[in-house]
Amino acid sequence: MLVENLYAAGEAGAGAAGAAGGPSMLQAFLPLILIFVLFYFMFIMPHKKEQKKHAEMLTALKPGDKVITNGGIVGIVDKINENDDTVRIKSGENTTLQIKKSFISSKVVKQAEPEKK
């Protein structure tokens, strides 16, 4: 008897929830969709722009450019070998290094010095 009462109460509650129109599939996934969109615009899109800018900088390298490697070595591009994608840089008087092009982190741009009065 107790089981029959509980079963009847469960059916009545399920019918009422179904009639009231519980959350739809879109409403259930809407917060997840919004989080993904927010994540895309805050993290993924800026990172893609930065990668594209870095790739353009690497293709525009030419001998004589001053660069910084990922390891922090500062040097001047001496020769670019497009066959195996390596760059030879001079980092001292008698020091030359052969590195992969992708290990160059940035190009040093000289800033204009302010005029002295």
Secondary structure, DSSP 8 states (H G I E B T S, - for coil): -HHHHHHHHHHHHHHHHHHH----HHHHHHHHHHHHHHHIIIIIHHHHHHHHHHHHHHHT--TT-EEEETT--EEEEEEEETTTTEEEEE-SSS-EEEEEGGGEEEE----------
